[in-house]
Amino acid sequence: MDIGILGSGMIGGAVGRLLVDAGHRVAVANSRGPASLAALVADLGPGARAASAAGAIAFGAPVVVLAIPFGRYQELPVAELAGKVVVDTTNYTPARDGRIAELVSGGTTSSELIAAFLPAARVVKSLNTLYFKTLLDRADRLAPSAERTALFVSGDDGEANALVASLVAEIGFAAVAAGSLREGDARQGTGSAVFNVPLTPAQVPREGW
Ligand SMILES: NC(=O)c1ccc[n+]([C@@H]2O[C@H](COP(=O)([O-])OP(=O)(O)OC[C@H]3O[C@@H](n4cnc5c(N)ncnc54)[C@H](OP(=O)(O)O)[C@@H]3O)[C@@H](O)[C@H]2O)c1
């Protein structure tokens, strides 16, 4: 599959690595422009190319991975992302993203804010729970699913969730459904029981789900 990645930092670079290793092609963008991405795409190999944000989104058919700091989501181009399956890897981090009252109060979730900002996109939260080095270390495409590390998939579009779950499996993890965007944030967001804890699917605590 051709996949766009917005963000070329820790998580964008790691997800790019995993997708290329699984046989996908990626177009990676950051905020500084394609010229600044030469070293990363050379490291990722022939399956990767540098792009502008618009170029990476156009390349992603239909999947675009969002790997920018959450607090910058309002910089995303709304029209270009219409119809795309947007994989939200971001986590709200007040120290970096600033205080967002609706999130602090629990009135909504970070993924729901992104989905509201991108009304025609199909937002799926995933790939957000593990530190990028853990993500790289734990990918195992040869292990049986039950022995792999769990990565969570939540969203309000069942078909988009299934597509992201298949990508999770292809990069060497076990996809675990975590419900809607609202439910998923509590189950797989910052501070949840599974956040940055590598677990097999059987080890995932399900109390209260
Ligand atoms: N680090 C982790 O292990 C980890 C794990 C799971 C989830 N996350 C989440 O993933 C998100 C990214 O974290 P990170 O640690 O990867 O951050 P990071 O290393 O600081 O990288 C952020 C990337 O986003 C790019 N960017 C910023 N605004 C952009 C825009 N408007 N359009 C395109 N690209 C833009 C930056 O471009 P420039 O380089 O040009 O500034 C940079 O490449 C965060 O929300 C974080 O909570 C991180």
The ligand as an SDF file (V2000), in Angstrom:
LIG
                    3D

 48 52  0  0  0  0  0  0  0  0999 V2000
    7.9490    9.6960   20.6710 N   0  0  0  0  0  0  0  0  0  0  0  0
    7.2610    8.5710   20.9140 C   0  0  0  0  0  0  0  0  0  0  0  0
    7.8410    7.5280   21.2830 O   0  0  0  0  0  0  0  0  0  0  0  0
    5.7780    8.5350   20.6970 C   0  0  0  0  0  0  0  0  0  0  0  0
    5.1070    7.3200   20.8780 C   0  0  0  0  0  0  0  0  0  0  0  0
    3.7230    7.2690   20.6520 C   0  0  0  0  0  0  0  0  0  0  0  0
    3.0420    8.4090   20.2860 C   0  0  0  0  0  0  0  0  0  0  0  0
    3.7190    9.5960   20.1540 N   0  0  0  0  0  0  0  0  0  0  0  0
    2.9480   10.7780   19.7430 C   0  0  0  0  0  0  0  0  0  0  0  0
    3.2920   11.0250   18.3790 O   0  0  0  0  0  0  0  0  0  0  0  0
    3.2490   12.4360   18.1300 C   0  0  0  0  0  0  0  0  0  0  0  0
    4.5880   12.8330   17.5540 C   0  0  0  0  0  0  0  0  0  0  0  0
    5.5730   12.6430   18.5530 O   0  0  0  0  0  0  0  0  0  0  0  0
    7.1240   12.5360   18.2160 P   0  0  0  0  0  0  0  0  0  0  0  0
    7.7650   12.1470   19.4820 O   0  0  0  0  0  0  0  0  0  0  0  0
    7.3430   11.7280   17.0080 O   0  0  0  0  0  0  0  0  0  0  0  0
    7.4550   14.0650   17.9170 O   0  0  0  0  0  0  0  0  0  0  0  0
    8.7360   14.6920   17.2110 P   0  0  0  0  0  0  0  0  0  0  0  0
    9.8800   13.7370   17.2520 O   0  0  0  0  0  0  0  0  0  0  0  0
    8.8890   16.0380   17.7840 O   0  0  0  0  0  0  0  0  0  0  0  0
    8.3060   14.8250   15.6710 O   0  0  0  0  0  0  0  0  0  0  0  0
    7.2260   15.6270   15.2950 C   0  0  0  0  0  0  0  0  0  0  0  0
    7.2300   15.7370   13.7890 C   0  0  0  0  0  0  0  0  0  0  0  0
    6.0560   16.4410   13.3720 O   0  0  0  0  0  0  0  0  0  0  0  0
    6.4340   17.3400   12.3420 C   0  0  0  0  0  0  0  0  0  0  0  0
    5.4100   18.3580   12.2110 N   0  0  0  0  0  0  0  0  0  0  0  0
    5.0210   19.2920   13.1030 C   0  0  0  0  0  0  0  0  0  0  0  0
    4.0060   20.0190   12.6060 N   0  0  0  0  0  0  0  0  0  0  0  0
    3.7670   19.5300   11.3660 C   0  0  0  0  0  0  0  0  0  0  0  0
    2.8440   19.8700   10.3510 C   0  0  0  0  0  0  0  0  0  0  0  0
    1.9580   20.8480   10.5200 N   0  0  0  0  0  0  0  0  0  0  0  0
    2.8670   19.1690    9.1860 N   0  0  0  0  0  0  0  0  0  0  0  0
    3.7640   18.1700    9.0090 C   0  0  0  0  0  0  0  0  0  0  0  0
    4.6620   17.7940    9.9410 N   0  0  0  0  0  0  0  0  0  0  0  0
    4.6590   18.4770   11.1090 C   0  0  0  0  0  0  0  0  0  0  0  0
    7.7750   17.8410   12.7650 C   0  0  0  0  0  0  0  0  0  0  0  0
    8.4210   18.4510   11.6710 O   0  0  0  0  0  0  0  0  0  0  0  0
    9.8760   19.1860   11.8310 P   0  0  0  0  0  0  0  0  0  0  0  0
   10.8350   18.0860   12.1630 O   0  0  0  0  0  0  0  0  0  0  0  0
   10.1090   19.7700   10.4850 O   0  0  0  0  0  0  0  0  0  0  0  0
    9.6810   20.1680   12.9320 O   0  0  0  0  0  0  0  0  0  0  0  0
    8.4230   16.5320   13.2170 C   0  0  0  0  0  0  0  0  0  0  0  0
    8.9580   15.8320   12.1120 O   0  0  0  0  0  0  0  0  0  0  0  0
    2.9690   13.1220   19.4700 C   0  0  0  0  0  0  0  0  0  0  0  0
    1.6340   13.5000   19.5530 O   0  0  0  0  0  0  0  0  0  0  0  0
    3.2940   12.0430   20.5000 C   0  0  0  0  0  0  0  0  0  0  0  0
    2.5040   12.1690   21.6490 O   0  0  0  0  0  0  0  0  0  0  0  0
    5.0770    9.6720   20.3440 C   0  0  0  0  0  0  0  0  0  0  0  0
  1  2  1  0
  2  3  2  0
  2  4  1  0
  4  5  1  0
  4 48  2  0
  5  6  2  0
  6  7  1  0
  7  8  2  0
  8  9  1  0
  8 48  1  0
  9 10  1  0
  9 46  1  0
 10 11  1  0
 11 12  1  0
 11 44  1  0
 12 13  1  0
 13 14  1  0
 14 15  2  0
 14 16  1  0
 14 17  1  0
 17 18  1  0
 18 19  2  0
 18 20  1  0
 18 21  1  0
 21 22  1  0
 22 23  1  0
 23 24  1  0
 23 42  1  0
 24 25  1  0
 25 26  1  0
 25 36  1  0
 26 27  1  0
 26 35  1  0
 27 28  2  0
 28 29  1  0
 29 30  1  0
 29 35  2  0
 30 31  1  0
 30 32  2  0
 32 33  1  0
 33 34  2  0
 34 35  1  0
 36 37  1  0
 36 42  1  0
 37 38  1  0
 38 39  2  0
 38 40  1  0
 38 41  1  0
 42 43  1  0
 44 45  1  0
 44 46  1  0
 46 47  1  0
M  CHG  2   8   1  16  -1
M  END
$$$$
